[in-house]
Amino acid sequence: MTYPTGSYSYGYPPPPAPPKPGVIPLAPLGLSQILTGAFATIGRYWKPLLGVAAAAYGLALLLLAAAAGFAYAAVSDHVPGVFDLPHGQEPSWDDGGPLLVAFGAVWLIALVGMLVASAVVYAACPAVLQEAVLGRRTTFGAIWRRSWSRMSSVLGTALLTLLLTVPVPLLVFVAAFAGLLVALSGSGPVALVVLSFGGAVLATLLTAPLSAWLWVKFSLAAPAAVFEGQGAMTSMRRSSRLVQGSWWRIFGALLVAGLMAGMANWLIQQVLSLLLSFPASFTDSAGADSTGEVLIAFVPLLVIAVIGSMVAQAVCSVFPPLVAGLVYVDQRIRKENLAPTLTQAAGTPSFGP
């Protein structure tokens, strides 16, 4: 006859393991279980996850391409007056102004498109987790409809969080950049330049903890907006309550997830750059008659680079939101005893006394 070992070797059986109908056990989670659950979600639900990410970023790319095409058609007559001038001649504002306006318009459209696409992806990850935690199947269509319906709330939480965390560091950066410009131009006293630049660096160091604290405080707003169907402001208040008392543990989980996604994105970009540098080395730009022809010769490589970047973004953008979603589930299990409700929803036997 064998007996249980360890703390349960005196005739008491070990407690039953918590049920695990999906990617995580329905109990308080450690960091390794959260990361493993995120990887398991990607492995089991990669089709709807990457499908939504590819569709969202692909539509944003098509929007950018259409905007760039319209912009080029509108200002193509001014391109030679800026890029194909004789040596020593400066472009005039009549030619440069429309190009700057067109570039600004394209940049603004690209920014809006990427924000909406990112909001859709950030809404898709909790939508997938709602099924993954319970071990249920789902489809691309169901996740797309769910994530698109919650896109506005998720985008609202992202913009409000950005508004709360970015202004002070942004002003500090502007001050530091202005000090650097003064230093390079030599139009101010050296002591004043050093003092302003040093003050900007010190202010950055002082405001960085506040920005990090606010970022973690509202990091669970997007999962709350999708899981609970709340608006942006309500979701941010919900996130603040869930994070309270667990700031450092949540900060560590989100930091690890961000570093892992950043490293994976960097590796994909390095491989892509290596693949692009090989055909680029055979491109003969010396025989081109104008700068425009050189640019046209590199357009295919530029398109490949943009598409590759979008693929890397689609692959790496789902991991941090999945980790944030699992942290949200973990906090509700710890603070609100959500495990029995999830167990009942999954149709698995309950556990514990």
C-alpha positions as CSV (number, residue, x, y, z in Angstrom):
1,M,0.0,0.0,0.0
2,T,1.3,3.5,-0.8
3,Y,0.6,6.7,1.0
4,P,0.7,10.3,-0.1
5,T,4.0,11.9,0.6
6,G,4.8,15.4,1.9
7,S,2.4,17.3,4.1
8,Y,-0.4,14.8,3.4
9,S,1.5,11.6,4.6
10,Y,-0.6,11.2,7.8
11,G,-3.6,9.6,6.3
12,Y,-5.1,12.8,4.8
13,P,-5.4,12.8,1.0
14,P,-4.2,15.8,-0.9
15,P,-6.9,18.3,-1.9
16,P,-8.3,17.8,-5.3
17,A,-6.8,19.7,-8.1
18,P,-8.9,22.7,-9.4
19,P,-10.8,22.0,-12.5
20,K,-9.2,23.0,-15.8
21,P,-11.7,23.0,-18.6
22,G,-9.7,25.4,-20.7
23,V,-6.3,27.0,-20.9
24,I,-6.0,27.8,-17.1
25,P,-7.0,26.1,-13.9
26,L,-9.9,27.8,-12.3
27,A,-8.0,28.9,-9.2
28,P,-5.6,31.8,-8.3
29,L,-2.9,31.8,-10.9
30,G,0.9,32.3,-10.7
31,L,3.0,34.1,-13.3
32,S,4.0,30.8,-15.0
33,Q,0.4,29.7,-15.3
34,I,-0.6,33.1,-16.8
35,L,2.1,32.9,-19.4
36,T,1.4,29.3,-20.1
37,G,-2.3,30.1,-20.5
38,A,-1.5,32.9,-22.9
39,F,0.6,30.6,-25.1
40,A,-2.0,27.8,-24.9
41,T,-4.7,30.3,-26.0
42,I,-2.5,31.3,-29.0
43,G,-1.9,27.6,-29.8
44,R,-5.6,26.5,-29.6
45,Y,-7.2,29.7,-31.0
46,W,-4.6,30.9,-33.4
47,K,-7.1,31.0,-36.3
48,P,-9.6,33.5,-34.9
49,L,-6.9,35.4,-33.1
50,L,-4.5,35.9,-35.9
51,G,-7.4,36.1,-38.4
52,V,-8.8,39.1,-36.6
53,A,-5.4,40.7,-36.2
54,A,-4.6,40.1,-39.9
55,A,-8.0,41.5,-41.0
56,A,-7.8,44.5,-38.7
57,Y,-4.2,45.5,-39.6
58,G,-4.8,44.5,-43.2
59,L,-7.7,46.9,-43.5
60,A,-5.6,49.6,-41.9
61,L,-2.9,48.9,-44.5
62,L,-5.4,49.1,-47.3
63,L,-6.6,52.4,-45.9
64,L,-3.1,53.7,-45.7
65,A,-2.4,52.5,-49.3
66,A,-5.5,54.2,-50.6
67,A,-4.7,57.4,-48.8
68,A,-1.2,57.4,-50.1
69,G,-2.5,56.7,-53.6
70,F,-4.9,59.6,-53.5
71,A,-2.3,61.9,-52.0
72,Y,0.3,61.0,-54.6
73,A,-2.3,61.6,-57.4
74,A,-3.1,65.0,-55.9
75,V,0.5,66.2,-55.5
76,S,2.4,64.3,-58.2
77,D,3.0,67.4,-60.2
78,H,4.9,68.9,-57.3
79,V,7.3,65.9,-56.8
80,P,9.8,66.9,-59.5
81,G,10.0,70.4,-58.0
82,V,11.3,68.9,-54.7
83,F,13.2,65.7,-55.6
84,D,14.5,66.4,-59.1
85,L,16.0,69.9,-58.8
86,P,19.3,70.9,-60.3
87,H,22.3,70.8,-57.9
88,G,22.3,73.8,-55.6
89,Q,18.7,74.8,-56.2
90,E,16.3,74.8,-53.2
91,P,12.7,73.7,-53.5
92,S,10.1,76.4,-53.3
93,W,7.1,76.5,-50.9
94,D,4.7,76.2,-53.8
95,D,6.1,72.7,-54.4
96,G,7.0,71.7,-50.9
97,G,3.9,72.9,-49.2
98,P,1.4,70.6,-50.9
99,L,3.8,67.6,-50.3
100,L,3.9,68.4,-46.6
101,V,0.1,68.8,-46.4
102,A,-0.4,65.5,-48.2
103,F,2.1,63.7,-46.0
104,G,0.4,65.1,-42.9
105,A,-3.0,63.9,-44.1
106,V,-1.7,60.4,-44.9
107,W,0.0,60.3,-41.5
108,L,-3.2,61.3,-39.7
109,I,-5.2,58.6,-41.6
110,A,-2.6,56.0,-40.8
111,L,-2.7,56.9,-37.1
112,V,-6.5,56.7,-37.0
113,G,-6.4,53.4,-38.9
114,M,-3.8,51.8,-36.6
115,L,-5.6,53.0,-33.5
116,V,-8.9,51.4,-34.6
117,A,-7.1,48.2,-35.7
118,S,-5.2,48.0,-32.4
119,A,-8.5,48.5,-30.5
120,V,-10.1,45.6,-32.5
121,V,-7.2,43.3,-31.6
122,Y,-7.2,44.3,-28.0
123,A,-10.9,43.6,-27.9
124,A,-10.5,40.3,-29.7
125,C,-8.1,38.8,-27.1
126,P,-10.5,39.0,-24.1
127,A,-13.3,37.8,-26.4
128,V,-11.3,34.7,-27.2
129,L,-10.4,34.3,-23.5
130,Q,-14.0,34.2,-22.6
131,E,-14.2,30.9,-24.6
132,A,-10.7,29.7,-23.9
133,V,-11.0,29.8,-20.1
134,L,-14.1,27.6,-20.3
135,G,-12.6,25.3,-23.0
136,R,-15.3,26.2,-25.6
137,R,-14.8,26.5,-29.4
138,T,-15.3,29.7,-31.3
139,T,-15.0,31.0,-34.8
140,F,-13.4,34.0,-36.6
141,G,-16.8,35.4,-37.3
142,A,-18.0,35.3,-33.7
143,I,-14.8,36.9,-32.4
144,W,-14.8,39.6,-35.1
145,R,-18.4,40.6,-34.3
146,R,-17.7,40.6,-30.6
147,S,-14.5,42.5,-30.9
148,W,-15.9,45.1,-33.3
149,S,-18.9,45.7,-31.1
150,R,-16.6,46.4,-28.1
151,M,-14.0,48.4,-30.2
152,S,-15.3,51.8,-29.2
153,S,-15.1,51.1,-25.5
154,V,-11.6,49.5,-25.7
155,L,-10.4,52.5,-27.8
156,G,-11.9,54.8,-25.3
157,T,-10.0,53.2,-22.4
158,A,-6.7,53.3,-24.5
159,L,-7.1,57.0,-25.3
160,L,-8.0,57.9,-21.8
161,T,-5.1,56.0,-20.4
162,L,-2.8,57.6,-22.9
163,L,-4.2,61.0,-22.0
164,L,-3.4,60.4,-18.3
165,T,0.0,58.9,-18.7
166,V,1.6,60.7,-21.7
167,P,1.2,64.5,-21.3
168,V,3.8,65.1,-18.5
169,P,6.5,62.9,-20.1
170,L,5.7,64.5,-23.5
171,L,6.1,68.0,-22.2
172,V,9.4,66.9,-20.6
173,F,10.6,65.5,-23.9
174,V,9.6,68.7,-25.7
175,A,11.6,70.7,-23.1
176,A,14.6,68.5,-23.5
177,F,14.4,68.7,-27.3
178,A,14.2,72.5,-27.1
179,G,17.2,72.6,-24.9
180,L,19.1,70.4,-27.3
181,L,18.2,72.7,-30.2
182,V,19.4,75.7,-28.2
183,A,22.7,73.9,-27.4
184,L,23.2,73.0,-31.1
185,S,22.4,76.5,-32.3
186,G,24.7,78.2,-29.8
187,S,22.2,81.0,-29.2
188,G,22.0,80.6,-25.4
189,P,24.3,80.6,-22.4
190,V,25.9,77.2,-21.9
191,A,24.9,77.2,-18.2
192,L,21.3,77.8,-19.1
193,V,21.3,75.1,-21.7
194,V,22.8,72.6,-19.3
195,L,20.4,73.6,-16.5
196,S,17.3,73.3,-18.7
197,F,18.4,70.0,-20.2
198,G,19.4,68.5,-16.8
199,G,16.1,69.7,-15.4
200,A,14.2,68.0,-18.2
201,V,16.1,64.7,-17.6
202,L,15.4,65.0,-13.9
203,A,11.7,65.7,-14.5
204,T,11.5,62.7,-16.8
205,L,12.9,60.4,-14.0
206,L,10.5,61.9,-11.5
207,T,7.4,61.6,-13.7
208,A,8.2,58.1,-15.1
209,P,7.0,56.3,-11.9
210,L,3.7,58.2,-11.9
211,S,3.1,57.2,-15.5
212,A,4.0,53.6,-14.8
213,W,1.6,53.6,-11.8
214,L,-1.3,55.0,-13.8
215,W,-0.6,52.6,-16.7
216,V,-0.8,49.5,-14.4
217,K,-3.8,51.0,-12.5
218,F,-5.8,51.1,-15.8
219,S,-4.2,48.1,-17.5
220,L,-7.3,45.9,-16.9
221,A,-9.8,48.4,-18.3
222,A,-9.8,46.8,-21.8
223,P,-10.5,43.2,-20.5
224,A,-13.2,44.7,-18.2
225,A,-14.8,46.5,-21.2
226,V,-15.1,43.2,-23.1
227,F,-15.8,40.7,-20.3
228,E,-18.4,42.9,-18.6
229,G,-19.7,45.0,-21.6
230,Q,-19.0,48.2,-19.8
231,G,-18.2,51.7,-21.2
232,A,-14.7,53.3,-21.1
233,M,-15.1,55.2,-17.8
234,T,-16.8,52.4,-15.9
235,S,-14.1,49.9,-17.2
236,M,-11.3,52.2,-15.9
237,R,-12.9,52.4,-12.5
238,R,-13.3,48.7,-12.5
239,S,-9.6,48.2,-13.4
240,S,-8.6,50.5,-10.6
241,R,-10.5,48.4,-8.1
242,L,-9.1,45.1,-9.4
243,V,-5.5,46.3,-9.4
244,Q,-5.7,47.8,-5.9
245,G,-3.5,45.8,-3.5
246,S,-1.8,43.8,-6.3
247,W,0.0,46.5,-8.2
248,W,3.5,45.0,-8.2
249,R,2.4,41.5,-9.1
250,I,0.4,42.9,-12.1
251,F,3.2,45.2,-13.1
252,G,5.6,42.2,-13.2
253,A,3.3,40.1,-15.3
254,L,2.6,42.9,-17.8
255,L,6.3,43.8,-18.0
256,V,7.4,40.2,-18.7
257,A,4.7,40.0,-21.4
258,G,5.8,43.2,-23.0
259,L,9.4,42.2,-23.0
260,M,8.7,38.9,-24.5
261,A,6.5,40.4,-27.2
262,G,9.1,43.1,-27.9
263,M,11.9,40.5,-28.2
264,A,9.8,38.4,-30.6
265,N,9.0,41.4,-32.7
266,W,12.6,42.4,-32.8
267,L,13.7,39.0,-34.0
268,I,11.0,39.0,-36.7
269,Q,12.2,42.4,-37.9
270,Q,15.8,41.3,-37.9
271,V,15.0,38.3,-40.1
272,L,12.9,40.5,-42.4
273,S,15.7,43.0,-42.7
274,L,18.1,40.3,-43.6
275,L,15.8,38.9,-46.2
276,L,15.3,42.4,-47.7
277,S,18.9,43.3,-47.7
278,F,19.8,40.4,-50.0
279,P,17.7,41.5,-53.1
280,A,18.4,45.1,-52.3
281,S,22.1,44.5,-52.8
282,F,21.4,43.5,-56.4
283,T,19.3,46.6,-57.2
284,D,21.2,48.9,-59.5
285,S,20.4,52.5,-58.6
286,A,23.4,54.0,-60.2
287,G,21.9,53.9,-63.7
288,A,18.7,55.7,-62.6
289,D,18.1,59.0,-64.3
290,S,16.3,60.7,-61.4
291,T,15.5,60.4,-57.7
292,G,12.0,59.5,-58.6
293,E,13.2,56.4,-60.6
294,V,15.3,55.4,-57.6
295,L,12.3,55.6,-55.4
296,I,10.2,53.6,-57.9
297,A,12.9,50.9,-58.0
298,F,12.7,50.4,-54.3
299,V,8.9,50.5,-54.0
300,P,8.5,46.7,-54.2
301,L,11.0,46.3,-51.3
302,L,9.2,49.0,-49.4
303,V,5.9,47.2,-49.9
304,I,7.4,43.9,-48.7
305,A,8.9,45.7,-45.6
306,V,5.5,47.2,-44.7
307,I,3.7,43.9,-45.1
308,G,6.3,42.1,-43.1
309,S,6.0,44.7,-40.3
310,M,2.2,44.3,-40.3
311,V,2.6,40.5,-40.0
312,A,5.1,41.0,-37.1
313,Q,2.7,43.4,-35.5
314,A,-0.2,41.0,-35.9
315,V,1.7,38.1,-34.4
316,C,3.2,39.9,-31.5
317,S,0.3,42.2,-30.6
318,V,-1.9,39.5,-29.3
319,F,0.3,38.2,-26.5
320,P,0.3,41.2,-24.0
321,P,-3.5,41.6,-24.2
322,L,-3.9,37.9,-23.6
323,V,-1.7,38.2,-20.5
324,A,-3.7,41.3,-19.4
325,G,-7.0,39.3,-19.9
326,L,-5.7,36.4,-17.8
327,V,-4.5,38.8,-15.1
328,Y,-8.1,40.2,-15.1
329,V,-9.5,36.7,-14.6
330,D,-7.0,35.9,-11.9
331,Q,-7.9,39.1,-10.0
332,R,-11.6,38.3,-10.1
333,I,-10.9,34.8,-8.9
334,R,-8.8,36.2,-6.0
335,K,-11.1,39.1,-5.0
336,E,-14.6,38.0,-6.1
337,N,-14.4,34.2,-5.9
338,L,-15.2,33.8,-9.6
339,A,-13.9,30.2,-9.8
340,P,-17.2,28.5,-8.8
341,T,-19.1,30.6,-11.4
342,L,-16.6,29.7,-14.1
343,T,-16.8,26.0,-13.0
344,Q,-20.5,26.0,-13.3
345,A,-20.4,27.8,-16.7
346,A,-17.9,25.2,-18.0
347,G,-20.0,22.3,-16.8
348,T,-17.3,20.8,-14.7
349,P,-17.6,19.5,-11.1
350,S,-17.0,21.9,-8.3
351,F,-14.1,21.5,-5.9
352,G,-13.1,22.4,-2.4
353,P,-15.3,22.3,0.7
